């Protein structure tokens, strides 16, 4: 957690390499006009794929401006979650999606897929997903994460399962009547897991029947019924804390 009132001097730079690196206009603006840094000051860089570096601002040019930093060495961040977690979730309303992306990024989720179901109420388009990617970048910058989650969709669950190649026992469906997630976590050490969270209205009968035939595991996240974004965050937190 960052200190109260402290804005991390971290920015995304992709590709990240040693030597002099000129940053794009948006990143340059963030450094100069938001963080109010100047020539000679230090900044941490990350590329969204796990690499980090320390850099020093060597020039600020133009009204834009464009910032150039000197990078001495690039290393790979050693911190990583205990498993690779993918979350397929029926998107709630727009502003709640924004918060959900932020929290899942902070927790260390590898991928977020917006899920199409019979009762899905929101289907984010390309512009909205671009916004979600910017939110994920800001969250990673704030929390110290060096990777960015993939954000995909809208998509069917079968497509997600096929693309990931996960086994049935690694597909967890959030359900009130499922086995407690903590109990499942104590007996399964899968390095890759897909957590599926349905819409506010719940999965349809046909969908539940298909899940049963596929032998997916139903898991309970809490005593009470949770909202979509709460369920996704609670489930991710429990799975990534093991």
Residue pairs with C-beta under 8 A, 6 or more apart in sequence:
2 8
2 142
7 34
7 35
8 44
8 141
8 142
8 144
9 31
9 35
9 37
9 41
9 42
9 43
9 44
10 43
10 44
10 45
10 46
10 141
10 142
10 144
11 23
11 27
11 30
11 31
11 43
11 44
11 45
11 46
11 141
12 27
12 45
12 46
12 47
12 48
12 137
12 140
12 141
12 148
13 21
13 23
13 27
13 45
13 46
13 47
13 53
13 69
14 47
14 48
14 49
15 47
16 45
16 46
16 47
16 51
16 52
16 53
16 71
16 74
17 71
17 74
18 53
18 71
18 72
18 73
18 74
19 70
19 71
20 58
20 68
20 69
20 70
20 71
21 45
21 55
21 68
21 69
21 70
21 71
22 66
22 67
22 68
23 31
23 66
23 67
23 68
23 69
25 64
25 66
27 67
28 60
28 64
28 65
28 66
28 67
29 64
29 65
31 37
31 43
31 57
31 67
32 38
32 60
32 65
32 67
37 43
37 57
38 57
38 60
39 57
39 58
39 59
39 60
40 56
40 57
41 56
41 57
42 54
42 55
42 56
42 57
43 54
43 55
43 56
43 57
43 69
44 52
44 53
44 54
44 55
45 52
45 53
45 54
45 55
45 69
45 71
46 52
46 53
46 77
46 140
46 141
46 145
46 146
47 146
48 137
48 140
48 146
48 147
48 148
49 146
49 147
49 148
50 76
50 77
50 80
50 146
50 147
51 74
51 75
51 76
51 77
51 146
52 74
52 75
52 76
52 77
52 146
53 71
53 72
53 73
53 74
53 75
54 71
54 72
54 73
55 69
55 70
55 71
55 72
56 69
56 70
57 67
57 68
57 69
58 68
58 69
58 70
59 67
59 68
60 66
60 67
60 68
61 68
76 146
77 146
77 147
79 144
79 146
80 108
81 107
81 108
81 110
81 240
82 240
82 241
82 242
83 190
83 191
83 192
83 193
83 239
83 240
83 242
84 110
84 191
84 192
84 193
85 108
85 109
85 110
85 192
85 193
85 195
85 236
85 239
85 240
86 109
86 110
86 111
86 112
86 113
86 160
86 164
86 166
86 192
86 193
86 194
86 195
87 104
87 109
87 111
87 112
87 113
87 194
87 195
87 196
87 197
87 232
87 235
87 236
88 113
88 115
88 155
88 157
88 160
88 194
88 195
88 196
88 197
89 100
89 112
89 113
89 114
89 115
89 196
89 197
89 228
89 232
90 114
90 115
90 116
90 117
90 119
90 120
90 121
90 122
90 197
90 198
90 199
90 200
90 228
91 97
91 114
91 115
91 120
91 121
91 122
91 123
91 124
91 153
91 154
91 228
92 100
92 121
92 122
92 200
92 227
92 228
92 229
93 121
93 122
94 122
94 124
94 128
96 227
96 228
96 229
97 114
97 122
97 124
97 128
97 132
97 229
98 131
98 132
98 135
99 229
100 112
100 228
100 229
100 232
100 233
101 112
101 132
101 135
101 136
101 139
101 149
101 151
102 135
102 136
102 138
102 139
103 139
103 229
103 233
103 236
104 112
104 149
104 232
104 233
104 236
105 135
105 136
105 139
105 140
105 143
105 145
105 148
105 149
106 139
106 142
106 143
106 145
107 233
107 236
107 237
107 240
108 145
108 240
109 149
109 236
109 240
110 147
110 149
110 150
111 149
111 150
111 151
111 152
112 132
112 149
112 150
112 151
112 152
113 151
113 152
113 153
113 155
113 160
114 122
114 123
114 124
114 129
114 151
114 152
114 153
114 154
114 155
115 153
115 154
115 155
115 156
115 157
115 160
115 196
115 197
115 198
116 123
116 153
116 154
116 155
116 156
116 157
117 157
117 198
117 199
117 203
117 204
117 207
118 203
118 204
118 206
118 207
119 198
119 199
119 200
119 201
119 202
119 203
119 204
120 154
120 199
121 199
121 200
123 154
124 132
124 153
124 154
129 151
129 152
129 153
132 151
133 148
133 151
136 148
136 149
136 151
137 148
139 145
140 146
140 147
140 148
157 196
160 194
161 171
161 194
161 214
164 192
164 194
166 192
166 193
166 194
167 190
168 214
168 215
168 216
168 217
169 188
169 190
169 215
169 217
170 190
170 192
170 193
170 194
171 194
171 196
171 214
171 216
171 217
172 181
172 184
172 193
172 194
172 195
172 196
172 216
172 217
172 218
172 219
172 235
172 239
173 196
173 198
173 203
173 211
173 216
173 217
173 218
173 219
174 195
174 196
174 197
174 198
174 218
174 219
174 220
174 221
174 231
174 232
174 235
175 218
175 219
175 220
176 220
176 225
177 218
177 220
178 217
178 218
178 219
178 220
179 217
179 218
179 219
179 220
180 219
180 220
181 219
181 220
181 221
181 235
181 238
181 239
182 238
184 217
184 219
185 238
185 239
185 242
186 242
193 239
195 232
195 235
195 236
195 239
196 216
197 228
197 231
197 232
197 235
198 207
198 228
199 228
200 227
200 228
203 211
211 218
219 235
221 231
221 234
221 235
221 238
222 231
222 234
226 234
